[in-house]
Amino acid sequence: MVPKIFLVEDNEMYSSALEHALQDEDYEIRTFYTGQEFINAINQGDVPDIVCLDHSLPDYTGLDLLDRLQKEFPKIASIFISGQEDVNVVVDAYKRGAKNYIVKNENTFIELKNAISNLVSTIDLHHEVELLREELSDRSKYKNIIGESTAILKVLKLIQRVEKTDTLVMITGDSGTGKELVAEAIHQNSNRRRKSFMAVNVAAIPQHLMEDELFGHERGAFTGASSKRKGKFEEANGGTIFLDEIGELELSLQTKLLRVLQEKKISRLGSNKLINLDVRIIAATNKNLGQLVKDGKFREDLYYRIQGFLIHLPPLKERNRDVLLLANHFLQEFTNKYNLGPKALDESAEQALLNHAWTGNVRELIALMDRVVLMSDGDTISKNDLIFSDSI
């Protein structure tokens, strides 16, 4: 979409110079010499993305037009242009919704180009977010995935795109970003939702026990196997299995997993009987699997086999807009859990949360909110109540 820019400037020579300064940009530009011409245009539905308003017009002041825009067309971004830098006018312009204030001088055209470029970037982002919000209007389906940032809305869009298919999904992202929540959301909104969702954290289970964990065993298969046991694949049959931190799987089990993907059959330890599988596989990793392939630690054929539908979860530091949403959500969750009265973050606490690096991502934030609910006195939480993990 080409950004539409309106120039409201009564000096024809100056407005022509402004147009000339912007001609190399991919903008649709219209010029109006009076405030009334501009008002008539927008009242007839010809609405710009950005308007550049001169302060001194023959029929209106720029401030008058700002008032009108703020009341009737608040989504139009405005740049205020004046022949003088009057502090009172500057303050008034910003109070009435101006996004920028530019004084007419030898740098005006450069400043105007930069101001418009910055606003166009913001508008493009806003349009993208609005489109994503419209497409994801039924957020109740993803109630456990909290956030309004562009990054997380894109993740939800990818979930929505793949949830009704049986495509193998690979979720990447740093530890603590919520990969299992995404896997659960895919399962809960899939055609398999009435069947089991089985999560296996490959990194948390000793590798010598992993084969039994995944495929189960028959009675007598090994010392101590006093009864038969189903593995996670068999328990997930008809549903979904989530293999978290798949990069930690040892090579011999990678070979067996590849065979499962190819043949859709398994056998328990101690048995040659094949069991047919109808299971969706979702895998996740916080490692660079491509590098593990180069290092000889991950099978190349399995690597390409599991690169199905990719979903990358951004770190929390790239979701700054979501930090306070998440903090308040978990604050309420833990006050309810511990049967405590409501607590609120004050401005100093909010700023500290926004400034923190969040190397542990959402998991670190959850732990922090758990601590602060238990350890803080009163119903207001300040910066001093926040005990970050790196300070313990």
DAWOBEL-V851379 format. One line per field, one symbol per residue. ss: DSSP state (H for helix, E for strand, - for the rest). A space follows every 50 residues. Layout:
ss=???
//
This chain:
ss=--EEEEEE---HHHHHHHHHHH----EEEEEE--HHHHHHHHH------E EEEE-E----EHHHHHHHHHHH----EEEEEE----HHHHHHHHH----E EEE----HHHHHHHHHHHHHHHHHHHHHHHHHHHH---HHHH-------H HHHHHHHHHHHH------EEEEE-----HHHHHHHHHH--------EEEE EHHH--HHHHHHHHHEE-----------EE-HHHH----EEEEE-HHH-- HHHHHHHHHHHHH-EE--E-----EE---EEEEEE---HHHHHH-----H HHHHHH--EEEEE--HHH-HHHHHHHHHHHHHHHHHH------EE-HHHH HHHHH-----HHHHHHHHHHHHHHH----EE-HHH---HHH-
//
